[in-house]
Amino acid sequence: MPRTKIVRRKADRLKADIDEKLRLAQIKIDSVLETVDEMEKRAKQEVDHKIKVILSRTDKKILDMKLTDFLSHPLDHFEDYQFLAPMAPTSRSLSIGRLRLRTPRTQSQRDQAQSVDRMKTRSRTMKDISMTFQRWPRPGERVLSTSGSPLAVQAHAELHADVHIPTRKGVITVKPHKIKNIEREVLMEMDQNTLNQVKTLNDNLEMIVDMATKMGRL
């Protein structure tokens, strides 16, 4: 006669092994699903941030423009579209406009020619907006805005590779010195969007350091 207790014990052990494997598989599946959800959440945040940046850089008149008028301009890059917005007239142009009347056709042709010229300069000098070079004004040099009005710009006295991080209570300035510790309250003042930007900035800085190391500069 077969040993009933031994057979039952083996069946119970086999069932326990199967249940344990199913439990481990369920844990792995839950972990993968959580990772996918986190990646989806991060991707949505990046898309929302990029959309907000595009909307903030685009003139309101362009946003209110009809689609047919918007597509009638043969431009290749999004950076070129911001020059389609009319520039704010200066006080001198307003005084001249009172003395002489100009037809709308002449004015539109002039704006279009100016936009095309700036479009070529923009596409040639700013191919990568994530890394740009902007110099500080020289002593006595006059700085003008895009509308032609003068700006009061203070020359940068110290030449340090500083990083400025905005928070809810102000701006954190990170200087090129070793940090011993970071207070927890400082990180609590940063939102998720700022932390994602800091992570992207860290990746860009690591790329610069890696390239400089390969060139033998470090």
MDAnalysis code that builds the backbone (N, CA, C; Angstrom):
import MDAnalysis as mda
import numpy as np

u = mda.Universe.empty(654, n_residues=218, atom_resindex=np.repeat(np.arange(218), 3), trajectory=True)
u.add_TopologyAttr("name", ["N", "CA", "C"] * 218)
u.add_TopologyAttr("resid", np.arange(1, 219))
u.add_TopologyAttr("resname", ["MET", "PRO", "ARG", "THR", "LYS", "ILE", "VAL", "ARG", "ARG", "LYS", "ALA", "ASP", "ARG", "LEU", "LYS", "ALA", "ASP", "ILE", "ASP", "GLU", "LYS", "LEU", "ARG", "LEU", "ALA", "GLN", "ILE", "LYS", "ILE", "ASP", "SER", "VAL", "LEU", "GLU", "THR", "VAL", "ASP", "GLU", "MET", "GLU", "LYS", "ARG", "ALA", "LYS", "GLN", "GLU", "VAL", "ASP", "HIS", "LYS", "ILE", "LYS", "VAL", "ILE", "LEU", "SER", "ARG", "THR", "ASP", "LYS", "LYS", "ILE", "LEU", "ASP", "MET", "LYS", "LEU", "THR", "ASP", "PHE", "LEU", "SER", "HIS", "PRO", "LEU", "ASP", "HIS", "PHE", "GLU", "ASP", "TYR", "GLN", "PHE", "LEU", "ALA", "PRO", "MET", "ALA", "PRO", "THR", "SER", "ARG", "SER", "LEU", "SER", "ILE", "GLY", "ARG", "LEU", "ARG", "LEU", "ARG", "THR", "PRO", "ARG", "THR", "GLN", "SER", "GLN", "ARG", "ASP", "GLN", "ALA", "GLN", "SER", "VAL", "ASP", "ARG", "MET", "LYS", "THR", "ARG", "SER", "ARG", "THR", "MET", "LYS", "ASP", "ILE", "SER", "MET", "THR", "PHE", "GLN", "ARG", "TRP", "PRO", "ARG", "PRO", "GLY", "GLU", "ARG", "VAL", "LEU", "SER", "THR", "SER", "GLY", "SER", "PRO", "LEU", "ALA", "VAL", "GLN", "ALA", "HIS", "ALA", "GLU", "LEU", "HIS", "ALA", "ASP", "VAL", "HIS", "ILE", "PRO", "THR", "ARG", "LYS", "GLY", "VAL", "ILE", "THR", "VAL", "LYS", "PRO", "HIS", "LYS", "ILE", "LYS", "ASN", "ILE", "GLU", "ARG", "GLU", "VAL", "LEU", "MET", "GLU", "MET", "ASP", "GLN", "ASN", "THR", "LEU", "ASN", "GLN", "VAL", "LYS", "THR", "LEU", "ASN", "ASP", "ASN", "LEU", "GLU", "MET", "ILE", "VAL", "ASP", "MET", "ALA", "THR", "LYS", "MET", "GLY", "ARG", "LEU"])
u.atoms.positions = np.array([
    [0.832, -1.189, 0.000],
    [0.000, 0.000, 0.000],
    [0.877, 1.253, 0.000],
    [0.467, 2.311, -0.738],
    [1.272, 3.542, -0.771],
    [1.212, 4.256, 0.569],
    [2.307, 4.930, 0.847],
    [2.376, 5.688, 2.084],
    [1.640, 7.013, 1.898],
    [0.481, 7.087, 2.481],
    [-0.386, 8.252, 2.277],
    [0.203, 9.511, 2.881],
    [0.835, 9.414, 4.058],
    [1.384, 10.594, 4.724],
    [2.525, 11.207, 3.919],
    [3.396, 10.340, 3.353],
    [4.536, 10.852, 2.585],
    [4.056, 11.540, 1.314],
    [3.108, 10.920, 0.622],
    [2.576, 11.514, -0.604],
    [1.897, 12.844, -0.305],
    [1.128, 12.896, 0.766],
    [0.447, 14.141, 1.130],
    [1.456, 15.220, 1.513],
    [2.551, 14.825, 2.198],
    [3.576, 15.791, 2.593],
    [4.269, 16.378, 1.364],
    [4.566, 15.505, 0.389],
    [5.180, 15.995, -0.844],
    [4.244, 16.938, -1.594],
    [2.959, 16.590, -1.615],
    [1.993, 17.460, -2.297],
    [1.891, 18.817, -1.606],
    [1.905, 18.802, -0.266],
    [1.845, 20.079, 0.464],
    [3.097, 20.915, 0.220],
    [4.279, 20.228, 0.178],
    [5.518, 20.957, -0.068],
    [5.530, 21.547, -1.478],
    [5.049, 20.770, -2.446],
    [4.997, 21.264, -3.821],
    [4.048, 22.446, -3.943],
    [2.910, 22.355, -3.261],
    [1.957, 23.467, -3.290],
    [2.548, 24.714, -2.633],
    [3.298, 24.522, -1.541],
    [3.927, 25.666, -0.868],
    [4.980, 26.319, -1.762],
    [5.755, 25.479, -2.484],
    [6.755, 26.035, -3.404],
    [6.098, 26.833, -4.524],
    [4.996, 26.299, -5.052],
    [4.291, 27.009, -6.127],
    [3.733, 28.332, -5.621],
    [3.157, 28.310, -4.419],
    [2.619, 29.555, -3.854],
    [3.723, 30.587, -3.619],
    [4.899, 30.131, -3.167],
    [6.012, 31.053, -2.929],
    [6.507, 31.670, -4.241],
    [6.602, 30.832, -5.290],
    [7.018, 31.356, -6.592],
    [5.998, 32.351, -7.142],
    [4.722, 32.052, -6.956],
    [3.686, 32.986, -7.405],
    [3.763, 34.299, -6.628],
    [4.055, 34.209, -5.330],
    [4.157, 35.422, -4.523],
    [5.339, 36.278, -4.970],
    [6.499, 35.640, -5.236],
    [7.670, 36.379, -5.705],
    [7.426, 36.993, -7.086],
    [6.738, 36.227, -7.949],
    [6.428, 36.764, -9.278],
    [5.502, 37.972, -9.178],
    [4.532, 37.907, -8.262],
    [3.614, 39.034, -8.086],
    [4.353, 40.261, -7.562],
    [5.331, 40.038, -6.663],
    [6.130, 41.161, -6.149],
    [6.929, 41.808, -7.272],
    [7.548, 40.997, -8.133],
    [8.307, 41.544, -9.259],
    [7.406, 42.308, -10.222],
    [6.223, 41.762, -10.485],
    [5.293, 42.446, -11.390],
    [4.861, 43.788, -10.808],
    [4.563, 43.800, -9.505],
    [4.173, 45.064, -8.866],
    [5.304, 46.082, -8.911],
    [6.548, 45.602, -8.723],
    [7.695, 46.519, -8.779],
    [7.861, 47.109, -10.176],
    [7.702, 46.257, -11.199],
    [7.818, 46.751, -12.578],
    [6.709, 47.751, -12.890],
    [5.495, 47.452, -12.437],
    [4.380, 48.366, -12.686],
    [4.591, 49.706, -11.986],
    [5.131, 49.684, -10.780],
    [5.424, 50.939, -10.087],
    [6.485, 51.746, -10.829],
    [7.500, 51.041, -11.369],
    [8.537, 51.738, -12.143],
    [7.950, 52.367, -13.398],
    [7.074, 51.626, -14.078],
    [6.440, 52.159, -15.289],
    [5.562, 53.366, -14.954],
    [4.819, 53.273, -13.857],
    [3.978, 54.412, -13.449],
    [4.824, 55.641, -13.126],
    [5.972, 55.423, -12.475],
    [6.856, 56.547, -12.148],
    [7.439, 57.168, -13.417],
    [7.822, 56.317, -14.385],
    [8.336, 56.834, -15.660],
    [7.257, 57.617, -16.405],
    [6.023, 57.100, -16.372],
    [4.923, 57.814, -17.024],
    [4.665, 59.163, -16.356],
    [4.691, 59.179, -15.020],
    [4.477, 60.433, -14.292],
    [5.573, 61.437, -14.603],
    [6.835, 60.965, -14.660],
    [7.951, 61.856, -14.953],
    [7.865, 62.391, -16.380],
    [7.472, 61.521, -17.319],
    [7.345, 61.970, -18.707],
    [6.245, 63.020, -18.847],
    [5.126, 62.830, -18.147],
    [4.048, 63.821, -18.196],
    [4.502, 65.157, -17.618],
    [5.271, 65.104, -16.533],
    [5.769, 66.345, -15.938],
    [6.720, 67.071, -16.879],
    [7.584, 66.312, -17.572],
    [8.499, 66.943, -18.520],
    [7.742, 67.566, -19.690],
    [6.716, 66.856, -20.178],
    [5.926, 67.402, -21.283],
    [5.185, 68.661, -20.842],
    [4.585, 68.613, -19.646],
    [3.885, 69.804, -19.138],
    [4.838, 70.980, -18.972],
    [6.044, 70.701, -18.483],
    [7.029, 71.783, -18.310],
    [7.426, 72.376, -19.657],
    [7.662, 71.517, -20.653],
    [8.051, 72.028, -21.972],
    [6.919, 72.840, -22.604],
    [5.677, 72.395, -22.405],
    [4.543, 73.149, -22.948],
    [4.451, 74.515, -22.282],
    [4.656, 74.561, -20.957],
    [4.614, 75.851, -20.263],
    [5.732, 76.771, -20.733],
    [6.918, 76.202, -20.983],
    [8.035, 77.017, -21.480],
    [7.718, 77.576, -22.855],
    [7.142, 76.735, -23.729],
    [6.793, 77.189, -25.078],
    [5.742, 78.294, -25.020],
    [4.724, 78.112, -24.170],
    [3.681, 79.131, -24.062],
    [4.216, 80.432, -23.484],
    [5.154, 80.334, -22.529],
    [5.709, 81.560, -21.936],
    [6.610, 82.304, -22.906],
    [7.241, 81.591, -23.850],
    [8.146, 82.231, -24.803],
    [7.432, 82.706, -26.063],
    [6.181, 82.335, -26.215],
    [5.440, 82.699, -27.415],
    [4.581, 83.925, -27.141],
    [4.601, 84.857, -28.065],
    [3.805, 86.069, -27.915],
    [2.318, 85.740, -27.956],
    [1.530, 86.507, -27.191],
    [0.090, 86.252, -27.101],
    [-0.595, 86.435, -28.452],
    [-0.103, 87.363, -29.263],
    [-0.709, 87.572, -30.578],
    [-0.490, 86.370, -31.487],
    [0.641, 85.683, -31.308],
    [0.874, 84.471, -32.090],
    [-0.033, 83.344, -31.608],
    [-0.255, 83.262, -30.303],
    [-1.147, 82.229, -29.772],
    [-2.581, 82.441, -30.237],
    [-2.981, 83.698, -30.418],
    [-4.332, 84.004, -30.889],
    [-4.446, 83.987, -32.412],
    [-3.335, 83.736, -33.101],
    [-3.344, 83.744, -34.564],
    [-4.101, 82.527, -35.108],
    [-4.762, 82.698, -36.243],
    [-5.454, 81.587, -36.888],
    [-4.440, 80.590, -37.439],
    [-4.879, 79.327, -37.544],
    [-3.966, 78.284, -37.990],
    [-3.512, 78.506, -39.427],
    [-4.398, 78.993, -40.272],
    [-4.019, 79.234, -41.672],
    [-2.954, 80.319, -41.779],
    [-3.077, 81.370, -40.986],
    [-2.058, 82.420, -40.990],
    [-0.754, 81.930, -40.367],
    [-0.866, 81.067, -39.375],
    [0.333, 80.561, -38.710],
    [1.134, 79.652, -39.640],
    [0.444, 78.821, -40.426],
    [1.129, 77.898, -41.327],
    [1.589, 78.552, -42.616],
    [1.179, 79.786, -42.864],
    [1.584, 80.462, -44.103],
    [3.027, 80.937, -44.066],
    [3.665, 80.924, -42.881],
    [5.057, 81.356, -42.765],
    [5.969, 80.142, -42.923],
    [6.831, 80.112, -43.938],
    [7.706, 78.946, -44.180],
    [8.914, 78.946, -43.248],
    [8.708, 78.638, -41.977],
    [9.792, 78.610, -41.001],
    [10.017, 77.172, -40.549],
    [11.267, 76.863, -40.200],
    [11.645, 75.489, -39.893],
    [11.703, 75.192, -38.400],
    [12.084, 76.161, -37.569],
    [12.285, 75.937, -36.143],
    [11.293, 76.765, -35.340],
    [10.969, 76.249, -34.149],
    [10.027, 76.977, -33.306],
    [10.604, 78.306, -32.849],
    [11.928, 78.380, -32.647],
    [12.532, 79.626, -32.189],
    [12.297, 80.757, -33.172],
    [12.070, 80.414, -34.449],
    [11.875, 81.453, -35.455],
    [10.498, 82.093, -35.353],
    [9.522, 81.397, -34.781],
    [8.162, 81.923, -34.760],
    [8.006, 83.105, -33.809],
    [8.866, 83.195, -32.805],
    [8.686, 84.296, -31.857],
    [8.975, 85.640, -32.502],
    [9.711, 85.664, -33.632],
    [9.989, 86.921, -34.294],
    [8.825, 87.386, -35.169],
    [7.775, 86.552, -35.276],
    [6.600, 86.977, -36.035],
    [5.783, 88.001, -35.263],
    [5.941, 88.024, -33.946],
    [5.172, 88.972, -33.144],
    [5.671, 90.383, -33.389],
    [4.782, 91.358, -33.531],
    [5.223, 92.738, -33.767],
    [5.948, 93.279, -32.563],
    [7.029, 94.033, -32.822],
    [7.826, 94.613, -31.756],
    [7.154, 95.866, -31.219],
    [7.371, 96.123, -29.935],
    [6.772, 97.302, -29.313],
    [7.417, 98.566, -29.869],
    [6.633, 99.538, -30.337],
    [7.215, 100.748, -30.922],
    [7.832, 101.631, -29.854],
    [8.929, 102.280, -30.206],
    [9.584, 103.208, -29.291],
    [8.923, 104.576, -29.385],
    [9.316, 105.482, -28.465],
    [8.734, 106.826, -28.455],
    [9.099, 107.595, -29.724],
    [10.289, 107.328, -30.273],
    [10.715, 108.026, -31.487],
    [9.884, 107.585, -32.689],
    [9.621, 106.263, -32.780],
    [8.814, 105.793, -33.901],
    [7.384, 106.294, -33.801],
    [6.871, 106.455, -32.561],
    [5.519, 106.978, -32.406],
    [5.436, 108.435, -32.842],
    [6.470, 109.238, -32.518],
    [6.451, 110.647, -32.918],
    [6.563, 110.799, -34.422],
    [7.367, 109.941, -35.056],
    [7.475, 110.000, -36.517],
    [6.179, 109.549, -37.167],
    [5.517, 108.540, -36.532],
    [4.272, 108.046, -37.103],
    [3.177, 109.088, -37.085],
    [3.213, 110.019, -36.138],
    [2.208, 111.080, -36.120],
    [2.417, 112.066, -37.264],
    [3.680, 112.253, -37.685],
    [3.953, 113.211, -38.756],
    [3.695, 112.605, -40.133],
    [4.049, 111.323, -40.292],
    [3.885, 110.689, -41.587],
    [3.011, 109.447, -41.445],
    [2.164, 109.237, -42.410],
    [1.301, 108.067, -42.418],
    [1.892, 107.031, -43.352],
    [1.925, 105.790, -42.900],
    [2.450, 104.712, -43.718],
    [1.336, 103.720, -44.006],
    [1.375, 103.137, -45.169],
    [0.362, 102.157, -45.533],
    [0.636, 100.865, -44.785],
    [-0.391, 100.103, -44.464],
    [-0.173, 98.831, -43.758],
    [0.676, 97.860, -44.552],
    [0.623, 97.915, -45.902],
    [1.385, 96.972, -46.706],
    [2.881, 97.211, -46.558],
    [3.287, 98.470, -46.558],
    [4.705, 98.783, -46.401],
    [5.207, 98.345, -45.034],
    [4.409, 98.568, -44.009],
    [4.818, 98.196, -42.661],
    [4.954, 96.686, -42.525],
    [4.010, 95.921, -43.106],
    [4.070, 94.471, -42.993],
    [5.268, 93.912, -43.736],
    [5.622, 94.501, -44.917],
    [6.779, 94.027, -45.646],
    [8.050, 94.271, -44.858],
    [8.128, 95.401, -44.187],
    [9.317, 95.692, -43.397],
    [9.456, 94.734, -42.221],
    [8.331, 94.438, -41.548],
    [8.383, 93.501, -40.430],
    [8.781, 92.109, -40.899],
    [8.278, 91.704, -42.068],
    [8.592, 90.380, -42.567],
    [10.060, 90.278, -42.941],
    [10.610, 91.304, -43.559],
    [12.017, 91.278, -43.919],
    [12.893, 91.218, -42.675],
    [12.516, 91.942, -41.660],
    [13.277, 91.930, -40.426],
    [13.177, 90.569, -39.745],
    [12.031, 89.920, -39.833],
    [11.866, 88.619, -39.217],
    [12.721, 87.578, -39.919],
    [12.770, 87.587, -41.241],
    [13.571, 86.622, -41.986],
    [15.038, 86.798, -41.669],
    [15.493, 88.047, -41.558],
    [16.894, 88.300, -41.246],
    [17.244, 87.775, -39.855],
    [16.366, 88.028, -38.910],
    [16.635, 87.532, -37.565],
    [16.477, 86.027, -37.497],
    [15.610, 85.481, -38.354],
    [15.425, 84.039, -38.367],
    [16.721, 83.341, -38.739],
    [17.435, 83.831, -39.762],
    [18.687, 83.216, -40.180],
    [19.739, 83.322, -39.087],
    [19.806, 84.472, -38.448],
    [20.777, 84.641, -37.368],
    [20.453, 83.726, -36.200],
    [19.169, 83.595, -35.909],
    [18.750, 82.760, -34.780],
    [19.076, 81.298, -35.035],
    [18.730, 80.778, -36.229],
    [18.966, 79.382, -36.538],
    [20.442, 79.074, -36.668],
    [21.264, 80.077, -36.980],
    [22.687, 79.845, -37.167],
    [23.454, 79.890, -35.853],
    [23.001, 80.700, -34.901],
    [23.757, 80.888, -33.667],
    [23.218, 80.098, -32.495],
    [21.926, 79.704, -32.526],
    [21.343, 79.000, -31.393],
    [20.720, 77.697, -31.861],
    [21.561, 76.694, -32.172],
    [21.060, 75.404, -32.597],
    [20.651, 74.554, -31.396],
    [21.292, 74.763, -30.263],
    [20.985, 73.996, -29.060],
    [20.663, 74.967, -27.943],
    [19.380, 75.089, -27.601],
    [18.981, 76.069, -26.592],
    [19.284, 75.589, -25.187],
    [19.627, 74.294, -25.006],
    [19.933, 73.810, -23.671],
    [21.306, 74.255, -23.193],
    [22.171, 74.699, -24.106],
    [23.502, 75.174, -23.727],
    [23.846, 76.362, -24.608],
    [23.838, 77.550, -24.066],
    [24.125, 78.762, -24.820],
    [25.228, 79.542, -24.126],
    [25.920, 80.370, -24.893],
    [26.986, 81.209, -24.354],
    [26.564, 82.659, -24.453],
    [26.545, 83.341, -23.331],
    [26.203, 84.754, -23.279],
    [27.292, 85.471, -22.490],
    [27.889, 86.479, -23.104],
    [28.981, 87.182, -22.433],
    [28.431, 88.324, -21.586],
    [29.211, 88.745, -20.588],
    [28.851, 89.884, -19.759],
    [29.188, 91.177, -20.495],
    [28.416, 92.243, -20.306],
    [28.707, 93.506, -21.003],
    [30.026, 94.102, -20.539],
    [30.735, 94.695, -21.487],
    [32.003, 95.340, -21.160],
    [31.735, 96.660, -20.444],
    [32.731, 97.174, -19.707],
    [32.534, 98.462, -19.016],
    [32.192, 99.574, -19.993],
    [31.087, 100.267, -19.744],
    [30.641, 101.346, -20.613],
    [29.841, 100.903, -21.821],
    [29.672, 99.588, -22.023],
    [28.919, 99.093, -23.178],
    [27.420, 99.209, -22.916],
    [26.686, 99.661, -23.916],
    [25.247, 99.858, -23.780],
    [24.508, 98.593, -24.195],
    [23.535, 98.189, -23.402],
    [22.754, 96.987, -23.653],
    [21.333, 97.396, -23.985],
    [20.795, 96.874, -25.107],
    [19.449, 97.200, -25.557],
    [18.580, 95.957, -25.524],
    [17.285, 96.168, -25.293],
    [16.331, 95.074, -25.330],
    [15.938, 94.790, -26.772],
    [15.091, 93.764, -26.970],
    [14.648, 93.424, -28.315],
    [13.801, 94.519, -28.942],
    [13.174, 95.358, -28.113],
    [12.376, 96.466, -28.637],
    [13.189, 97.735, -28.842],
    [14.483, 97.702, -28.495],
    [15.339, 98.854, -28.727],
    [15.528, 99.759, -27.539],
    [14.880, 99.480, -26.409],
    [15.023, 100.341, -25.236],
    [16.275, 99.943, -24.457],
    [17.002, 100.916, -23.888],
    [18.227, 100.599, -23.140],
    [17.919, 99.897, -21.825],
    [18.817, 98.996, -21.426],
    [18.661, 98.239, -20.193],
    [19.798, 98.574, -19.238],
    [19.479, 98.593, -17.954],
    [20.490, 98.808, -16.922],
    [20.998, 97.447, -16.477],
    [22.191, 97.064, -16.919],
    [22.772, 95.763, -16.623],
    [24.053, 95.971, -15.841],
    [24.162, 95.280, -14.723],
    [25.364, 95.384, -13.908],
    [26.384, 94.362, -14.381],
    [27.607, 94.812, -14.595],
    [28.660, 93.911, -15.046],
    [28.986, 92.907, -13.952],
    [29.283, 91.669, -14.366],
    [29.583, 90.601, -13.421],
    [31.033, 90.723, -12.987],
    [31.229, 90.967, -11.695],
    [32.590, 91.195, -11.209],
    [33.343, 89.882, -11.005],
    [32.695, 88.874, -10.410],
    [33.357, 87.614, -10.119],
    [33.085, 86.617, -11.236],
    [34.149, 85.957, -11.681],
    [34.023, 84.967, -12.742],
    [34.043, 83.588, -12.105],
    [32.885, 83.114, -11.681],
    [32.741, 81.800, -11.073],
    [31.623, 81.050, -11.798],
    [31.770, 79.736, -11.837],
    [30.741, 78.886, -12.443],
    [29.652, 78.626, -11.408],
    [28.795, 79.617, -11.204],
    [27.723, 79.501, -10.219],
    [26.483, 78.861, -10.843],
    [25.678, 78.227, -9.985],
    [24.402, 77.644, -10.385],
    [23.323, 78.233, -9.479],
    [22.278, 78.779, -10.068],
    [21.190, 79.407, -9.319],
    [19.941, 78.526, -9.417],
    [19.423, 78.100, -8.272],
    [18.267, 77.205, -8.207],
    [17.124, 77.945, -7.518],
    [16.005, 78.183, -8.210],
    [14.879, 78.884, -7.573],
    [14.122, 77.969, -6.618],
    [13.693, 78.521, -5.479],
    [12.882, 77.801, -4.502],
    [11.665, 78.643, -4.141],
    [10.856, 78.132, -3.218],
    [9.649, 78.865, -2.822],
    [9.980, 80.137, -2.044],
    [11.105, 80.144, -1.348],
    [11.454, 81.288, -0.511],
    [12.565, 82.151, -1.089],
    [13.137, 81.758, -2.204],
    [14.223, 82.549, -2.783],
    [15.007, 81.736, -3.791],
    [16.280, 82.073, -3.948],
    [17.150, 81.427, -4.921],
    [18.378, 80.892, -4.200],
    [18.714, 79.625, -4.455],
    [19.919, 79.021, -3.901],
    [21.052, 79.179, -4.909],
    [22.162, 79.743, -4.479],
    [23.336, 79.910, -5.329],
    [24.389, 78.889, -4.912],
    [24.727, 77.983, -5.831],
    [25.734, 76.954, -5.575],
    [27.038, 77.399, -6.217],
    [28.064, 77.608, -5.384],
    [29.365, 78.053, -5.867],
    [30.307, 76.861, -6.013],
    [31.380, 77.009, -6.793],
    [32.303, 75.885, -7.037],
    [33.184, 75.574, -5.832],
    [32.578, 75.269, -4.700],
    [33.290, 74.836, -3.502],
    [32.643, 73.550, -3.003],
    [33.426, 72.699, -2.352],
    [32.899, 71.442, -1.857],
    [31.895, 71.690, -0.731],
    [30.781, 70.975, -0.797],
    [29.722, 71.097, 0.204],
    [29.851, 69.943, 1.189],
    [29.916, 70.275, 2.481],
    [30.049, 69.234, 3.497],
    [28.726, 68.515, 3.728],
    [27.659, 69.238, 3.849],
    [26.344, 68.626, 4.055],
    [25.266, 69.568, 3.525],
    [24.096, 69.011, 3.287],
    [22.949, 69.762, 2.781],
    [21.805, 69.615, 3.778],
    [21.239, 70.722, 4.171],
    [20.133, 70.679, 5.117],
    [18.865, 70.147, 4.444],
    [18.116, 69.386, 5.211],
    [16.886, 68.793, 4.686],
    [15.853, 69.865, 4.346],
    [15.845, 70.962, 5.097],
    [14.866, 72.020, 4.858],
    [15.068, 72.671, 3.494],
    [16.323, 72.672, 3.021],
    [16.598, 73.274, 1.711],
    [15.927, 72.476, 0.603],
    [16.016, 71.148, 0.676],
    [15.391, 70.308, -0.343],
    [13.868, 70.361, -0.269],
    [13.322, 70.570, 0.926],
    [11.871, 70.628, 1.061],
    [11.291, 71.866, 0.396],
    [12.122, 72.894, 0.167],
    [11.644, 74.111, -0.484],
    [11.603, 73.982, -2.004],
    [12.109, 72.870, -2.561],
    [12.109, 72.665, -4.010],
    [10.937, 71.778, -4.395],
    [10.227, 72.153, -5.440],
    [9.145, 71.318, -5.941],
    [9.711, 70.258, -6.888],
    [8.839, 69.370, -7.348],
    [9.278, 68.271, -8.199],
    [9.812, 68.773, -9.530],
    [9.223, 69.831, -10.051],
    [9.679, 70.379, -11.324],
    [11.105, 70.907, -11.204],
    [11.406, 71.611, -10.104],
    [12.760, 72.132, -9.900],
    [13.762, 71.003, -9.724],
    [13.380, 69.955, -8.997],
    [14.285, 68.821, -8.813],
    [14.583, 68.127, -10.135],
    [13.588, 68.010, -11.002],
    [13.830, 67.429, -12.322],
    [14.781, 68.294, -13.141],
    [14.644, 69.611, -13.039],
    [15.555, 70.502, -13.750],
    [16.974, 70.397, -13.197],
    [17.107, 70.262, -11.865],
    [18.438, 70.090, -11.269],
    [19.077, 68.791, -11.749],
    [18.277, 67.730, -11.871],
    [18.798, 66.457, -12.366],
    [19.285, 66.597, -13.808],
    [18.500, 67.269, -14.652],
    [18.927, 67.483, -16.037],
    [20.184, 68.338, -16.098],
    [20.251, 69.366, -15.247],
    [21.450, 70.209, -15.190],
    [22.664, 69.405, -14.747],
    [22.476, 68.498, -13.795],
    [23.576, 67.648, -13.342],
    [24.078, 66.756, -14.470],
    [23.163, 66.197, -15.269],
    [23.571, 65.379, -16.414],
    [24.368, 66.201, -17.423],
    [23.941, 67.441, -17.672],
    [24.671, 68.300, -18.610],
    [26.063, 68.637, -18.090],
    [26.180, 68.917, -16.788],
    [27.492, 69.215, -16.207],
    [28.406, 67.998, -16.253],
    [27.853, 66.811, -16.004],
    [28.659, 65.595, -16.109],
    [29.143, 65.378, -17.538],
    [28.329, 65.736, -18.529],
    [28.741, 65.616, -19.917],
    [29.906, 66.559, -20.225],
    [29.843, 67.785, -19.684],
    [30.928, 68.743, -19.893],
    [32.214, 68.248, -19.242],
    [32.113, 67.737, -17.999],
    [33.297, 67.227, -17.304],
    [33.880, 66.028, -18.034],
    [33.021, 65.131, -18.527],
    [33.495, 63.959, -19.251],
    [34.212, 64.365, -20.535],
    [33.666, 65.334, -21.264],
    [34.311, 65.788, -22.490],
    [35.647, 66.461, -22.187],
    [35.690, 67.275, -21.120],
    [36.949, 67.924, -20.747],
    [37.995, 66.905, -20.310],
    [37.558, 65.824, -19.647],
    [38.493, 64.772, -19.246],
    [39.065, 64.054, -20.458],
    [38.218, 63.762, -21.442],
    [38.703, 63.105, -22.657],
    [39.664, 63.995, -23.436],
    [39.479, 65.309, -23.353],
    [40.375, 66.241, -24.038],
    [41.663, 66.480, -23.262],
    [41.770, 65.913, -22.055],
    [42.970, 66.089, -21.260],
    [43.026, 67.396, -20.504],
    [41.883, 68.070, -20.364],
    [41.854, 69.338, -19.643],
    [41.719, 69.133, -18.140],
    [41.277, 67.970, -17.710],
    [41.107, 67.677, -16.281],
    [41.935, 66.461, -15.896],
])
